[in-house]
Amino acid sequence: MSVLCAHRGASGNFPENTMSAFNEARNIGTKWIETDISLTSDNQLIIFHDDKLGRTTQGVKKISELVFQDLKDLDVGIWKGKEFEGERIVSLNQLLLWQEKYQISINYEIKHQGLDEVRVTSLIAQEIKSADAKKIIISSFSEEILEKSIHNLPNFEHALISERLPEAWKKKSMELNIQAWHLNAKNITEKIINDIHSVGLKVRVYTVNDKTFTGMSLYYCGIIGLVITGLLIWITEYYTGTNYRPVRSVAASSTTGHGTNVI
């Protein structure tokens, strides 16, 4: 069965990477969430996508230049609507506790904007090592970060993110010892999927914000994870107003019976 994964929580209608977005994703039945880990200058791990302030909150400085005290009272909700005023930046520890409480699975993407790979991966390992490895995927665009993270957390699944599958993908897969590739849905073909599966690796796709990418074709090809912004723009076919149907029903109705793979 293929699995839908809420990109930064239910970020289509809720402010991304906030507790309201995560809770909404849980409330409508999502079993997987994708989110981002960033690091402050005083070694605090936070859930934040951009390398600097400005898009989702006031300010212009880089996250890596600020201490957590500078960030903890910033409003990261009002940009999405007055009803979200007062949303605060989430810490990794806060999200891990929420994850344990509700048994939600999470794909943590480690951001790589000039961070010290050893420092950030060591800090993440200290916080994540006691979590349920079956409910966590660690991913990054950075091969260096993944290499260090795999060394620190060998029992956790790791995935390399890439816009396209590189020519030397088999070599990279073996050298890093990753378990999956996360690729842009726009650059996926059935051959790429089959090639990745042929060597025992998983493939998941992101930027699935268009109905075109989420029909029978992707499921038929064996995509086992769809990272979806705000639980999909086209999900209005299934979610009208407040009449939500569980995401798992959407996934189940679109599968083709190719095994029981999960994200």
C-alpha positions as CSV (number, residue, x, y, z in Angstrom):
1,M,0.0,0.0,0.0
2,S,1.3,3.5,-0.8
3,V,1.3,6.1,1.9
4,L,0.6,9.8,1.8
5,C,3.0,12.0,3.8
6,A,2.0,15.5,4.8
7,H,4.7,18.0,3.7
8,R,5.6,20.2,6.8
9,G,2.3,19.0,8.2
10,A,-1.0,20.1,6.7
11,S,0.8,23.1,5.2
12,G,-1.7,23.9,2.5
13,N,-4.2,25.4,4.9
14,F,-2.1,25.7,8.1
15,P,1.2,27.4,8.8
16,E,4.0,25.0,7.9
17,N,6.0,23.2,10.5
18,T,3.8,24.3,13.4
19,M,1.9,22.3,15.9
20,S,-1.4,23.3,14.3
21,A,-0.2,21.9,11.0
22,F,1.0,18.7,12.6
23,N,-2.2,18.3,14.6
24,E,-4.4,18.9,11.6
25,A,-2.4,16.2,9.6
26,R,-3.0,13.8,12.5
27,N,-6.7,14.7,12.9
28,I,-7.5,13.8,9.3
29,G,-5.8,10.5,9.4
30,T,-2.3,11.1,8.0
31,K,0.2,8.5,9.3
32,W,3.4,10.2,8.0
33,I,4.6,13.8,8.2
34,E,7.7,15.3,6.6
35,T,9.4,18.2,8.4
36,D,12.7,20.0,8.7
37,I,15.5,20.2,11.3
38,S,17.6,23.4,11.6
39,L,20.2,24.4,14.1
40,T,20.6,27.6,16.1
41,S,23.9,29.2,17.0
42,D,23.5,27.9,20.6
43,N,23.1,24.3,19.5
44,Q,19.3,24.1,19.8
45,L,17.5,22.0,17.2
46,I,14.3,23.5,15.8
47,I,11.7,22.7,13.3
48,F,12.2,25.3,10.6
49,H,12.6,25.1,6.8
50,D,14.3,28.2,5.6
51,D,17.9,29.2,6.4
52,K,16.8,32.7,7.5
53,L,13.8,34.5,8.9
54,G,11.5,36.5,6.7
55,R,9.1,34.3,4.8
56,T,7.1,32.8,7.6
57,T,8.0,35.2,10.4
58,Q,9.4,38.7,10.9
59,G,13.2,39.2,10.7
60,V,16.0,38.9,8.2
61,K,18.8,37.1,10.1
62,K,20.0,33.6,9.4
63,I,18.9,30.9,11.8
64,S,22.5,29.8,12.3
65,E,23.3,33.3,13.6
66,L,20.6,33.4,16.3
67,V,20.2,31.8,19.7
68,F,16.9,30.0,20.6
69,Q,16.0,32.9,22.9
70,D,15.9,35.1,19.9
71,L,13.4,32.8,18.2
72,K,11.1,31.3,20.8
73,D,8.6,34.1,20.9
74,L,8.4,34.8,17.2
75,D,5.0,34.4,15.6
76,V,5.2,31.8,12.8
77,G,1.5,31.6,12.2
78,I,0.0,34.9,11.4
79,W,1.5,35.0,7.9
80,K,-1.0,32.3,7.0
81,G,-4.0,34.0,8.6
82,K,-5.0,35.9,11.7
83,E,-6.6,32.7,13.1
84,F,-3.1,31.3,13.4
85,E,-1.7,34.2,15.3
86,G,0.5,33.1,18.2
87,E,2.0,30.0,16.7
88,R,5.6,29.5,17.8
89,I,8.6,27.7,16.5
90,V,8.7,24.1,17.5
91,S,11.8,22.5,19.0
92,L,12.9,19.0,17.9
93,N,12.4,17.8,21.5
94,Q,8.8,19.1,21.5
95,L,8.0,17.3,18.3
96,L,9.6,14.1,19.4
97,L,7.4,14.1,22.5
98,W,4.3,14.7,20.4
99,Q,5.4,12.0,18.0
100,E,5.7,9.5,20.8
101,K,2.4,10.5,22.3
102,Y,0.4,10.1,19.1
103,Q,2.6,7.4,17.4
104,I,2.9,9.4,14.2
105,S,5.8,8.5,11.8
106,I,8.0,11.4,10.7
107,N,10.5,12.0,7.9
108,Y,13.0,14.5,9.4
109,E,15.0,16.3,6.7
110,I,18.2,17.8,8.0
111,K,18.8,21.2,6.5
112,H,22.3,21.8,5.2
113,Q,22.8,25.5,4.8
114,G,26.4,25.8,5.8
115,L,26.0,23.8,9.0
116,D,28.8,21.9,10.6
117,E,28.0,18.3,9.7
118,V,29.6,16.7,12.7
119,R,27.9,19.1,15.1
120,V,24.4,19.0,13.8
121,T,24.3,15.2,13.3
122,S,25.8,14.6,16.7
123,L,23.2,16.8,18.4
124,I,20.4,15.1,16.4
125,A,21.6,11.7,17.3
126,Q,21.6,12.6,21.0
127,E,17.9,13.5,20.8
128,I,16.6,10.9,18.4
129,K,18.6,7.8,19.4
130,S,16.0,6.6,22.0
131,A,13.0,7.1,19.6
132,D,11.3,4.3,17.7
133,A,13.5,3.8,14.6
134,K,10.5,2.2,12.8
135,K,8.7,5.5,12.9
136,I,11.5,7.8,11.7
137,I,13.2,8.4,8.4
138,I,16.2,10.8,8.3
139,S,16.9,12.5,4.9
140,S,19.0,15.3,3.5
141,F,20.2,16.8,0.2
142,S,23.7,16.7,1.8
143,E,25.7,13.5,1.3
144,E,28.1,14.7,4.1
145,I,25.3,15.1,6.6
146,L,23.9,11.7,5.7
147,E,27.2,10.0,6.0
148,K,27.7,11.4,9.5
149,S,24.1,10.7,10.5
150,I,24.3,7.1,9.3
151,H,27.4,6.6,11.4
152,N,25.7,8.0,14.5
153,L,22.3,6.3,13.9
154,P,22.9,3.1,12.0
155,N,19.6,1.6,13.0
156,F,17.5,4.4,11.5
157,E,16.5,4.5,7.8
158,H,18.3,7.2,5.8
159,A,17.4,8.7,2.4
160,L,19.3,11.0,0.0
161,I,17.2,13.7,-1.5
162,S,17.8,14.8,-5.1
163,E,16.0,16.7,-7.8
164,R,17.0,13.9,-10.2
165,L,18.5,10.5,-9.9
166,P,22.3,11.0,-10.6
167,E,24.1,8.9,-13.1
168,A,26.3,7.4,-10.3
169,W,23.4,6.7,-8.0
170,K,24.3,3.0,-7.5
171,K,27.8,4.0,-6.3
172,K,26.5,6.7,-4.1
173,S,23.9,4.3,-2.6
174,M,26.6,1.8,-1.7
175,E,29.1,4.3,-0.4
176,L,26.6,6.0,1.9
177,N,24.7,2.8,2.7
178,I,21.3,4.6,2.3
179,Q,18.0,2.7,2.2
180,A,16.0,5.1,-0.1
181,W,16.0,7.9,-2.6
182,H,13.7,10.9,-2.4
183,L,13.2,12.4,-5.8
184,N,11.2,15.2,-7.4
185,A,8.0,13.7,-8.8
186,K,8.4,15.8,-12.0
187,N,11.6,13.8,-12.8
188,I,10.4,10.3,-12.1
189,T,9.9,7.6,-14.7
190,E,8.8,4.0,-14.4
191,K,12.4,2.9,-15.5
192,I,14.0,5.0,-12.7
193,I,11.6,3.4,-10.1
194,N,12.2,-0.1,-11.4
195,D,16.0,0.5,-11.4
196,I,16.0,1.6,-7.8
197,H,13.8,-1.2,-6.7
198,S,16.0,-3.7,-8.5
199,V,18.9,-3.1,-6.1
200,G,16.6,-3.3,-3.0
201,L,16.2,0.4,-2.3
202,K,13.0,2.4,-1.8
203,V,11.9,5.4,-3.7
204,R,9.6,8.2,-2.6
205,V,8.6,11.4,-4.4
206,Y,8.1,15.0,-3.3
207,T,6.4,18.1,-4.8
208,V,3.3,16.0,-5.4
209,N,1.1,19.1,-5.6
210,D,-0.7,18.3,-8.8
211,K,-3.4,15.6,-9.4
212,T,-1.4,14.6,-12.5
213,F,1.3,13.0,-10.3
214,T,-0.9,11.2,-7.9
215,G,-3.1,9.0,-10.0
216,M,-2.9,5.3,-10.7
217,S,0.4,5.6,-12.7
218,L,2.6,6.4,-9.6
219,Y,1.0,3.7,-7.6
220,Y,1.3,1.2,-10.4
221,C,5.0,2.0,-10.7
222,G,5.4,1.1,-7.0
223,I,5.9,4.5,-5.5
224,I,5.7,3.9,-1.8
225,G,5.7,7.4,-0.4
226,L,4.1,10.6,-1.7
227,V,5.2,13.8,0.1
228,I,2.3,16.1,-0.3
229,T,2.0,19.8,0.5
230,G,-1.0,20.5,2.7
231,L,-2.4,17.0,2.0
232,L,-2.7,18.0,-1.6
233,I,-4.3,20.8,-3.5
234,W,-6.4,18.3,-5.4
235,I,-7.5,16.6,-2.2
236,T,-10.6,18.8,-2.3
237,E,-12.0,16.0,-4.4
238,Y,-12.0,14.0,-1.1
239,Y,-12.1,16.8,1.4
240,T,-14.9,19.3,1.0
241,G,-15.3,21.8,3.7
242,T,-15.0,20.0,7.0
243,N,-16.3,16.7,5.6
244,Y,-12.9,14.9,5.8
245,R,-12.3,11.3,4.9
246,P,-9.2,9.7,6.3
247,V,-6.1,10.0,4.1
248,R,-5.6,6.2,4.4
249,S,-8.9,5.8,2.5
250,V,-7.6,7.9,-0.3
251,A,-4.4,5.9,-0.5
252,A,-6.2,2.6,-0.4
253,S,-8.6,3.6,-3.1
254,S,-5.7,4.5,-5.4
255,T,-3.5,1.4,-4.9
256,T,-3.3,-1.4,-7.3
257,G,-2.5,-4.3,-5.0
258,H,1.2,-4.4,-5.6
259,G,2.3,-5.7,-2.2
260,T,2.1,-4.1,1.2
261,N,5.0,-1.6,1.1
262,V,4.9,1.3,3.5
263,I,6.7,4.6,3.4
